[in-house]
């Protein structure tokens, strides 16, 4: 984000500089395809010209999900799930061990 007192035009200039650094780093490391994932809609709207001037294109993605953490342990959370979901979650967690 940007400091709220920063003028909108300056934000666009700074964002363009950040993208320049990103593009330079990608090129220096042999990346031929680059992208920015999960850009919030307000950012896309505010800096659409900056993106399009650099040939970035928006691609729809999955919506962001929020989970209220109103449980005190993973066991309490798992107890709230259906038996099928618990089984699937246990399988996935075991694969990380």
ZIVEN-V814696 format. One line per field, one symbol per residue. psi: psi as a letter, one per 20 degrees, with the letter a starting at -180 (. if undefined). burial: I if it has 24 or more other ideal C-beta (glycine too) atoms within 12 Angstrom, else O. A space follows every 10 residues. Layout:
BEGIN
psi=???
burial=???
END
This chain:
BEGIN
psi=rqphipqggh ggghhhhghg ggggggghjk pipqrpqlpq ghggghkghg ghhjkqqppq aqqpqpopnl qirhggghhi rrhghggggg gghhii.
burial=OOOOOOOOOO OOOOIOOOIO OOIOOOOOOO OOOOOIOOIO OOOOOOIOOI IOOOOIOOOO OOOOOOOOOO OOOOOOOOOO OOOOOOOOOO OOOOOOO
END
